[in-house]
Amino acid sequence: MSIVFHTKIKLLVITEMFISRKILLSYMEITKISSKGQIVIPQKLRNELNIKEGSVLVMDKMKDMIMIKKIDEDLVRQFKEGLEDLKSGRIRKVA
């Protein structure tokens, strides 16, 4: 009885893993990497996140995944202005 119960639990776990993976993959977009290391962000995701030419993205590695995050354009503008202020001497670097 114990062996049958254990087998049923194993089968249930395997079935749940398969279903979960199948559901997960149905929500994911798949793309390939080019010979130059470039990837295409699918149109649906670009539209949903308002990513267009010139948008700034940051990338990070987490175990076997690559995370891509869109950076707020206003934050990028403020950073660039701050660098220009430093270069021009309007703001001094504080140690």
N, C-alpha and C positions, 0 to 999 in steps of 0.2 A: 504494500500500500504506500509506503514511504517513497519508493522508487517511482511509482506512477505519479504521485503528487509532485515530487521534485521535477520530473520530466514535464509535467503540465506547466509548472511555474517557469521552467526554462523556455518552453515553447511560447508562453505568454510574453515573456521578456523579449525574446527574439522577434515575435510578431509586433510588439509595441515599438521596438527599435526600427523595424522595417517601415511601419506605418509612419512613425515620427520622421524618419529620414525622407520618405516619399513626400510627406506633407512639406517638410522643410525645403526640399529641392523644388517643389512646385512654386514656392515663393521666391526662389533665388533666380538671379539672372546669370547666364553663363557667357563667358567671353574667352577669347584666346589671346595669347601674347604674340606680338610680331617678332621678327628676327632682330629688330632694333630694340626690343624690350618694351614696346608700347602696348597699351591696352586700350580698348574702346569701352567707355562707360555707356551702357545701353541708353537709348533715347528716353525710355520710360523713367529711368532713374534721374537722368539729367533734367527732365521736365519737372519731376516731383521736387527736386532739390534746387531748382533754378540755377543749374550749373551751365554756364555758357563759355564761349571762348574768352580767355583771360581770367576766368575764375581761379582763385588760389585754393589749392588743396594741400593738406599735409598727409603724409603716409607714415605708418608705424607698423612694426612687426609684432605679433603676439602669437607665440608658439608657432603653429604652422599656418597662420592667417596673416593677411595684409589688411590693415584697416586704413580706409581713406576718409578724411573728414574735410568738409568744405569750411573754409575760414571766412568769417564775416568780413565783407569788403570794406566796411567802415573801419574795422580794426586794422586792416592792412594799410588803409589810407593814413590813419593816425600814426602807425609805426613808421611809414615812409616820411611823413612830415617831421616826426621826431628826429629821424636820422638826418634829414636836411638841416634842421635847426642845429644839431650837433656839428655838422660839417661847416655850416656858415658861421658858427660862433655865437649864434643867438642864445644858445643854451650851452653851459659848460658842463663837462663831465665831472661828476663828483666821485671821489675815490671811495 
